[in-house]
């Protein structure tokens, strides 16, 4: 951890497994951090913020935290971190407007492709950064985060996919340095789209197969048939990225499989959502990459089939949960 302290102010939209960890680390290092809390705010005020992390456990007392039950009470902040699921992006106009009203930046830490576009529609594309989080973390209760493994953010400037990479701008470096000062593993990239496709190489096979096969990541990677299927899906994503102008390293598939084998036992976010009866992030993680690949003339038949299976499971869950008329 750097001896310096964060200098920017932050709003955390989505203080769960992701926003709760990173926001908590910023607050621990003395940053001005404001948490928008959907539920359990009284519990957090009483018991504080508790993080069990591979980077070191810590506790923040409730009276020292800036907690907000409604977005309209958030003050203007230099950076607003969006950590909600993309299935909630229809709420962004009401969530982002208060903390960005004085011109602050948005750092979108969401899954999938084109995720930043919804934030850009609210504040303007010239005020949006994006980040891919390679993170194993769970929210286990109000203000209680369990960070199991990894944790790196690869972040960059959001631009249109058909524009040249933006490079590492001064403002991107400033935000990255601020997060580094809080002890967060951050890498600034000049090409956010390439980072998005790189993350999809894990998200598409392991999120999708964990639901379709009803298996944890550990079960998938250690089963020859399942890991072979995951590898074939990765190859489709690798080829689609190249067709879309983002060539990934030749060893990216092997490296992703190796990292998954070394990962602590972990349930994917999509499987946790499905088991809890929440909507899955099918549009961002599957539909958007499939559309981009099709527009570039790249076929992803295995990814398309997996998407259709997940859409069926999602719709069946809705039918099962629907009360009789």
Steps between C-alpha positions, in 0.01 A plus 500: 500500500623849415584746780277757328126534561213533253421861414172468306147466637287196410139391482442123503191390307462133582680435828500121465777249441683736266411854606506399865857374475646784296298772674596359839868502406476862387326600823759313707777710341323825581318577174170689508268210405119504487317166489151466355346217705198314362424301815641446848613858557401495870697179553809655339466815711491281809756231410721679248669377184682168526728368225673164504755524221800318363658847505440530875188510718369832631203655677355851467268626777152599386524854635803564279319407177306725261188292439209608281162331470402698188698626201370855535694543825834418335728806468687584181806275476811489284440136405183294514568126495219296342502150648137396453409215265425604142146367549442811716632752250151640439546667842816687398330832412379541859811346658769688308353847472556617863867400548604610149311831489817709529680321217657202675614188318328161495707183539288211373613171658240277339512174306450453129544703183365855445425521875626859516250616238214525749705722730615706201136556405449671836818707543653507151764270354782745569452451876511120516778258586456125500662220690511120490522341843676165527361432843368220720294672768164451673268714707406281797285752689436876541841663504674160499729416208703184451776549243628154403745541212643725231367859493672682215322779313608562140359844422499732203325783320162419346484569126296379207610151391589621150725781624874458562598411859508807723829420671577568865376856557605722793158471665502121462843486661386727782205275589714187466767648728233591755372142509855369525553725802211317666672166447286393203671306220445724195639500147425790265451387140496705185244266338196429716329298223785251493474463877124442470548217249774352718264488798224346286729205434436402862154644558326337205608137556519488879200716585290331233605139559472534878126561450438263210688213667408595858863490608751714684806640324713243680284213373509633144875552476588160648262300282661412164175522302388829655843664480531388139166660422610818676819505294307463172278794601808705584635438152182644351531811717870532411416487128209742536722752678746488210218548249392806696852645479623397846757225462564326830831332590551152356543352849189670645294179493764291677563777751128534578463127555810491721374790713163329540667177616690700763192693613351432841164316492258763372146524367458731202288814541259376233440171682445684829247727325321204342482302825369808682230559238656822373527591128824390336721744307426333167479820296840634602697175518341311208273704272734799458811295409294279268366807320846654470644175365217459249551856375869418446418177317611265778286204601481377860269195480588359843454837665169545317376160616605569859322836486181332379520241780543770762215706356276192525603437861440865584155499344408169660597640841270796437213265408557285808510802732192663348202470736187325367224721360 
